[in-house]
Amino acid sequence: MQAGGMQLRTVVSELGDTAALALELARAAGAEGARVEVAHSESRTAMVRNRVPSERSFRLASEISITVYRDGKRASTSSSDLSREGLENAVRAALDITNVTAADSAAGLADPLQLANVFPDLDLYHPFEATLDDMMSYAQRTEAAAFEHDSSIRTSNGASVQTVSGVSLLATSVGFSASAPWSVHSLSCAPVAAGANEKQIGFWSHSARAFDDLAKAEEVGGVAAKRAMDALDARQIPTQQCAVLFEPTAALGLLGELVSAASGDALYRTGSFLKDRLGASLFPEHIHVSEDPFLKRGMGSRCFDSDGIPGSRRMLVQDGRLQGYFLGLYAARRLGLQPTGNGYGPHNLEVRSTRTSDEDDFGRMLGKLNRGLVVTEMVGGGVNRLTGDFSRAAKGFWVENGAIQFPVTGVTLASNLMEMFGGLQAIGSDAITRGASTSGSWLIEAMKVGGA
């Protein structure tokens, strides 16, 4: 798919014709209502490993998802065959599923008054017009930067460049039809540092809607190499209660736990410690979390969700209090609440504190920590959404008098998310964006750190 407007319009038109045919076939086959999502995408990937090209791939993909409603029942099928026969088979398969499905009062299409009717240009479509050779050269530069960073980087798990662009279209039997062109470009590197008796893998990546907005190859390779080197010669520490500073990548993991607990599936299906907590104090008063689905070039930007419902600029957390959930149409109906346009998930979340100043970089945050653990990476599960109990293995650094002393491994963090959120003392100005979320480092007052 090219950047040219004429070809993009042609693809959108073809997707619209396919969706209209699928809806027509669904009605003719006995569906009382239907929702269709159809997409076309083009992706290219180039990867190098230990200075040797290991992958060059090009892929075109088209897919349709059809959801039908009949007798209060709902069923969905998907197919990569967009021919009339393929669509007929997909519709028939979905309707067959309704014969063995129980009626569900929460199932059904959105009310027309709930649907999006304004579609601002979010500047999400920036195809990258480069050859696979050009992309391979970029990947090689990224890995070379890691090798050149330090002699301890002796091998690599690879560096890769990927570019994907496409168009998605949503149409329903109540007359809604809208398309969304998009692109995503990413760059990553995973060098391996070798010590006396150990090896450590470092990883760094970046993604953007436009390729020109990506971090430079040398930056990604250099940061990945530094993270690998800094983890060498790690020690264990005694089990203790101490302050913990989560660097931005780890802090975004904690934000992800908030999103999971505040999402519709957890609230109505598995249970969540945040159920019936709207308006409750969750963080200290200086903490705010905002959402903006209309951010230009945002990785989480959308004009409408999977039901055609628009999101809104809003505060999820204001003055420390939980103000909203992430609800698609079905979950909202199950909970007796209004949908929030989050059928695809959150939109460009940003965590900030009214106490943060421009000077609160990572070095200043180490000073605020003074003595305790810096967490750079968390692995494994260990979060109970029903109770909020938190237990995860972690890596990082031990800090004394505001200065990093040595890397730490083999530790487990234990607490409860309510206690962690309530003990959030400061947010750093060292903010990064990963996916649909932005945050600086988080300083949490106290956690149990299990070590040697």
Summary of the structure (lengths in Angstrom):
residues: 452
radius of gyration: 24.2
end to end distance: 55.2
largest distance: 73.1
contacts: 1592
relative contact order: 0.12
helix: 26%
strand: 38%
